Amino acid sequence: MPTSFNESVIEEFRANEGKVGGPFEGGDLLLLTTTGARSGAERTTPLGYVRHGGLLLIVGSNLGAPHHPGWYHNLLAHPVVRVETGTRTFQALAVPAEGARRDELFAHAVRSAPGYADYQARTERLLPVVVLERAEPDGWDAPGEVTTLADKLMEVHTWLRGQLRQVRSEADSHFAGRAVHQGPGEPPAPGLGLQIRQRCLAFCQALEFHHTSEDGHLFPGIARHHPHLGDTFVRLLDEHRTVARIQAALVNLLADIAIAEPQRFRAELSAMEEELNAHLDYEEATLLPLLADVPWPPVPPSNAAPDGGSGAAGEDAAR
């Protein structure tokens, strides 16, 4: 089966530390891997990019076509993306810019690559400008070296707590922008709607993946070796259902932030934060002692491992 143009560019990019020839020669090129909005499958796309300070910008030009490119729809559904530049690979939070900030960033992109102006002239749709931000929340400080499954659990929980704090911080900034509006007419949008949405989705999807991994692998593996904790795992599974309900409520709450009454919004958000943090606290109190001796990354399965040892629990947890 013949190799597509994109596939050949991707192969050349990875084989030559990010350098390619043809129409991309000499330009700034990255590989963007998104998760399919409908399929859930990974999709990698070579894209030109523009630097703006410490940020990377990509433009949904689609060569001036009337519809947004597929990768743009994917990142709206799954905001955490993988980015490859040269020999560096990292996760990023993809946030479409809004309002005046989008216009400012697009003007900067056009100064760097005038072809974007031509693409905009070909279509009536507004070309989206996407900022590739750090996926980690502001002030992220990883909890140290990860050598056990307990360490890994704490790393995930620390990331989740940080994302939740940043959602609150951005919501507060949104209300502050509304509060300073003077004069008649609607207050100008503070430009944080999509920022908050993408951050919230990143938090909720990470939490869902974390719980799916626990329910499907970690909990059954531990329960086989600690049958006396059966009631504990029943409670944890029940809590996961409650957390799923809170996640859905959080998404709905943030979707209406543009018209929300600040005091009521903050009260509802605080109640959700308290319940989510209480769940993470309970998981830590219950699971950390059990996982403290399970190595991470997981040890490859061995037929010689004694039945009932912590190594077996680690293997079950990692599958």
C-alpha positions as CSV (number, residue, x, y, z in Angstrom):
1,M,0.0,0.0,0.0
2,P,1.5,3.3,-1.0
3,T,2.7,5.7,1.7
4,S,0.6,8.9,2.0
5,F,2.3,12.3,1.8
6,N,1.8,13.0,5.5
7,E,3.2,9.5,6.4
8,S,6.3,10.1,4.3
9,V,6.8,13.5,6.0
10,I,6.4,12.0,9.4
11,E,8.9,9.2,8.6
12,E,11.4,11.7,7.3
13,F,10.9,14.0,10.3
14,R,11.6,11.3,12.8
15,A,14.5,9.8,10.9
16,N,16.3,13.2,10.6
17,E,15.7,14.9,14.0
18,G,12.9,17.1,12.7
19,K,14.4,18.1,9.4
20,V,12.5,17.5,6.2
21,G,12.8,18.5,2.6
22,G,10.3,19.4,-0.1
23,P,7.7,22.1,0.6
24,F,8.6,22.1,4.4
25,E,12.4,22.5,3.9
26,G,13.8,25.3,6.1
27,G,10.5,25.9,7.8
28,D,9.4,25.3,11.4
29,L,7.6,22.0,11.5
30,L,6.2,19.9,14.3
31,L,4.2,16.7,14.6
32,L,0.9,17.0,16.4
33,T,-0.7,13.8,17.7
34,T,-4.3,14.2,18.7
35,T,-7.0,11.7,19.8
36,G,-9.8,11.2,17.4
37,A,-13.0,13.0,18.5
38,R,-15.1,10.0,17.4
39,S,-12.7,7.1,16.9
40,G,-10.5,7.7,20.0
41,A,-7.5,6.6,17.8
42,E,-4.3,8.6,17.7
43,R,-3.8,10.8,14.6
44,T,-0.4,12.4,13.8
45,T,-0.3,15.5,11.5
46,P,2.8,17.5,10.4
47,L,2.1,21.2,10.8
48,G,4.0,24.4,10.5
49,Y,4.2,26.4,13.7
50,V,5.1,29.9,14.9
51,R,6.9,30.8,18.1
52,H,5.5,33.6,20.2
53,G,7.7,34.1,23.2
54,G,7.8,30.8,25.0
55,L,4.6,29.6,23.3
56,L,4.1,27.5,20.1
57,L,1.2,28.6,17.8
58,I,-0.5,26.5,15.2
59,V,-3.1,27.8,12.8
60,G,-6.1,25.8,11.5
61,S,-5.7,27.1,8.0
62,N,-6.6,23.8,6.1
63,L,-5.1,25.6,3.1
64,G,-8.1,28.1,3.1
65,A,-10.7,25.3,2.9
66,P,-14.3,26.1,4.1
67,H,-14.0,23.7,7.1
68,H,-11.7,23.4,10.0
69,P,-9.1,20.6,9.8
70,G,-9.7,17.3,11.5
71,W,-7.0,17.8,14.1
72,Y,-8.7,21.0,15.3
73,H,-12.0,19.1,16.0
74,N,-9.9,16.4,17.7
75,L,-8.2,18.7,20.1
76,L,-11.5,20.4,21.1
77,A,-12.7,16.9,22.2
78,H,-9.4,15.8,23.7
79,P,-7.3,18.8,24.7
80,V,-4.1,17.1,25.8
81,V,-2.0,16.4,22.7
82,R,1.5,15.1,22.0
83,V,4.0,17.5,20.3
84,E,7.3,16.6,18.5
85,T,9.8,19.3,17.6
86,G,13.2,18.2,16.5
87,T,14.2,15.5,18.9
88,R,11.9,16.7,21.7
89,T,8.6,15.1,22.5
90,F,6.2,16.5,25.1
91,Q,2.6,16.7,26.1
92,A,0.7,20.0,25.7
93,L,-2.7,21.5,26.4
94,A,-4.1,22.8,23.2
95,V,-6.1,26.0,23.7
96,P,-7.7,28.0,20.9
97,A,-7.2,31.7,21.4
98,E,-10.3,33.9,21.6
99,G,-11.4,37.4,20.7
100,A,-8.7,40.1,20.8
101,R,-6.0,37.7,21.8
102,R,-6.7,35.5,18.7
103,D,-6.5,38.5,16.5
104,E,-3.2,39.6,18.0
105,L,-1.7,36.1,17.7
106,F,-2.9,35.7,14.2
107,A,-1.3,39.0,13.2
108,H,1.9,37.7,14.7
109,A,1.6,34.5,12.8
110,V,1.1,36.4,9.5
111,R,4.2,38.5,10.2
112,S,6.2,35.3,10.6
113,A,4.5,33.4,7.7
114,P,2.6,35.6,5.3
115,G,0.9,32.7,3.7
116,Y,-1.6,32.5,6.5
117,A,-3.1,35.8,5.3
118,D,-3.7,34.2,1.9
119,Y,-5.4,31.3,3.4
120,Q,-7.7,33.6,5.5
121,A,-8.6,35.5,2.3
122,R,-9.8,32.3,0.7
123,T,-12.4,31.4,3.3
124,E,-15.2,33.1,5.3
125,R,-14.4,31.1,8.4
126,L,-12.1,32.6,11.0
127,L,-8.9,30.6,11.0
128,P,-8.4,29.3,14.6
129,V,-5.1,30.0,16.3
130,V,-4.2,27.3,18.8
131,V,-1.7,27.9,21.6
132,L,0.2,24.8,22.7
133,E,0.6,25.4,26.5
134,R,2.2,23.2,29.1
135,A,-0.1,20.4,30.0
136,E,1.0,20.6,33.6
137,P,-0.9,23.1,35.8
138,D,0.8,26.4,36.8
139,G,3.3,25.9,39.5
140,W,3.6,22.2,38.8
141,D,6.2,20.6,41.0
142,A,6.4,16.8,40.5
143,P,6.5,14.9,43.8
144,G,10.0,13.6,43.3
145,E,11.5,10.4,41.9
146,V,8.9,7.8,41.0
147,T,10.2,4.4,41.9
148,T,7.0,2.7,43.3
149,L,3.4,2.5,42.4
150,A,2.6,4.6,45.5
151,D,4.9,7.3,44.1
152,K,3.1,7.1,40.7
153,L,-0.4,7.4,42.4
154,M,0.8,10.5,44.2
155,E,2.2,12.0,41.0
156,V,-1.2,11.5,39.3
157,H,-3.1,12.9,42.3
158,T,-0.8,15.9,42.5
159,W,-1.4,16.6,38.8
160,L,-5.1,16.3,39.2
161,R,-5.2,18.6,42.3
162,G,-3.1,21.2,40.4
163,Q,-5.4,21.1,37.4
164,L,-8.4,21.6,39.7
165,R,-6.7,24.6,41.4
166,Q,-6.0,26.2,38.0
167,V,-9.6,25.7,36.8
168,R,-10.6,27.7,39.9
169,S,-7.9,30.4,39.3
170,E,-9.0,30.8,35.7
171,A,-12.7,31.0,36.7
172,D,-11.8,33.7,39.3
173,S,-9.9,35.6,36.5
174,H,-13.0,35.4,34.3
175,F,-15.2,36.9,37.0
176,A,-12.6,39.6,37.7
177,G,-12.7,40.6,34.0
178,R,-16.5,40.8,34.2
179,A,-16.4,42.9,37.3
180,V,-14.3,45.7,35.9
181,H,-16.6,46.3,33.0
182,Q,-18.0,49.9,33.0
183,G,-20.7,51.5,31.0
184,P,-23.6,50.2,29.0
185,G,-23.8,47.0,26.9
186,E,-22.5,43.5,27.4
187,P,-19.2,43.2,29.2
188,P,-16.4,42.1,26.9
189,A,-15.5,38.4,27.1
190,P,-12.3,38.0,29.2
191,G,-11.1,35.5,26.6
192,L,-10.9,32.6,29.1
193,G,-13.9,30.6,28.0
194,L,-12.0,28.0,25.9
195,Q,-9.1,28.1,28.3
196,I,-11.3,27.0,31.1
197,R,-13.1,24.5,29.0
198,Q,-9.9,22.9,27.8
199,R,-8.4,22.8,31.3
200,C,-11.6,21.3,32.7
201,L,-11.7,18.6,30.0
202,A,-8.1,17.8,30.6
203,F,-8.8,17.3,34.3
204,C,-12.0,15.3,33.8
205,Q,-10.5,13.0,31.1
206,A,-7.4,12.4,33.1
207,L,-9.5,11.5,36.2
208,E,-11.7,9.2,34.1
209,F,-8.6,7.4,32.7
210,H,-7.1,7.1,36.2
211,H,-10.3,5.6,37.6
212,T,-10.7,3.2,34.6
213,S,-7.2,2.0,35.1
214,E,-7.8,1.4,38.8
215,D,-11.2,-0.3,38.3
216,G,-10.0,-2.6,35.5
217,H,-6.5,-3.4,36.7
218,L,-5.2,-2.0,40.0
219,F,-8.1,-2.9,42.3
220,P,-8.7,-6.5,41.1
221,G,-4.9,-7.2,41.3
222,I,-4.7,-5.9,44.9
223,A,-8.0,-7.5,46.0
224,R,-6.8,-11.0,45.0
225,H,-3.9,-10.6,47.4
226,H,-5.8,-8.7,50.1
227,P,-9.3,-10.3,50.3
228,H,-9.9,-8.6,53.7
229,L,-10.1,-5.3,51.9
230,G,-13.2,-6.3,49.9
231,D,-15.4,-3.7,51.5
232,T,-12.8,-1.0,50.9
233,F,-12.8,-1.7,47.2
234,V,-16.6,-1.7,47.1
235,R,-16.5,1.8,48.6
236,L,-13.9,3.0,46.2
237,L,-15.9,1.7,43.2
238,D,-19.0,3.4,44.6
239,E,-17.0,6.6,45.0
240,H,-15.8,6.4,41.4
241,R,-19.5,6.5,40.3
242,T,-20.0,9.5,42.5
243,V,-16.9,11.2,41.1
244,A,-18.2,10.5,37.5
245,R,-21.4,12.4,38.4
246,I,-19.4,15.3,39.8
247,Q,-17.2,15.4,36.7
248,A,-20.3,15.7,34.5
249,A,-21.7,18.5,36.8
250,L,-18.4,20.3,36.7
251,V,-18.3,20.3,32.8
252,N,-21.9,21.7,32.8
253,L,-21.1,24.3,35.4
254,L,-18.1,25.6,33.5
255,A,-20.0,25.5,30.2
256,D,-22.3,28.2,31.6
257,I,-19.7,30.4,33.1
258,A,-20.3,33.3,30.8
259,I,-23.8,33.8,32.3
260,A,-23.2,32.4,35.8
261,E,-23.8,34.4,38.9
262,P,-20.4,34.6,40.6
263,Q,-21.3,33.8,44.2
264,R,-23.5,30.8,43.3
265,F,-20.9,29.6,40.8
266,R,-18.1,29.7,43.4
267,A,-20.2,28.0,46.0
268,E,-21.0,25.1,43.6
269,L,-17.4,24.8,42.4
270,S,-16.1,24.8,46.0
271,A,-18.5,21.9,46.9
272,M,-17.3,19.9,43.9
273,E,-13.7,20.6,44.8
274,E,-14.2,19.5,48.4
275,E,-15.9,16.2,47.3
276,L,-13.2,15.5,44.7
277,N,-10.3,16.2,47.1
278,A,-12.0,14.0,49.8
279,H,-12.0,11.1,47.3
280,L,-8.3,11.6,46.5
281,D,-7.5,11.8,50.2
282,Y,-9.4,8.5,50.9
283,E,-7.6,6.8,47.9
284,E,-4.2,7.8,49.3
285,A,-5.0,6.7,52.9
286,T,-6.2,3.4,51.6
287,L,-3.9,2.5,48.7
288,L,-0.5,4.1,49.4
289,P,0.5,1.6,52.2
290,L,-0.4,-1.3,49.8
291,L,1.6,0.1,46.9
292,A,4.7,1.3,48.7
293,D,6.7,-1.9,47.8
294,V,5.4,-2.3,44.2
295,P,8.1,-1.2,41.8
296,W,7.4,1.4,39.1
297,P,7.9,1.1,36.2
298,P,6.4,-2.4,36.6
299,V,8.7,-5.4,36.7
300,P,8.3,-7.7,33.7
301,P,6.2,-10.8,34.6
302,S,8.2,-13.8,35.8
303,N,7.0,-17.4,36.1
304,A,9.3,-17.7,39.0
305,A,7.6,-15.0,41.1
306,P,6.0,-16.5,44.2
307,D,2.3,-16.6,44.3
308,G,0.8,-13.9,46.6
309,G,3.9,-11.7,46.5
310,S,3.9,-7.9,45.9
311,G,5.4,-8.5,42.5
312,A,2.3,-10.3,41.3
313,A,0.1,-7.5,42.5
314,G,2.3,-5.0,40.6
315,E,2.0,-7.1,37.4
316,D,-1.8,-7.2,37.7
317,A,-1.9,-3.5,38.3
318,A,0.2,-2.6,35.3
319,R,-1.5,-4.7,32.6
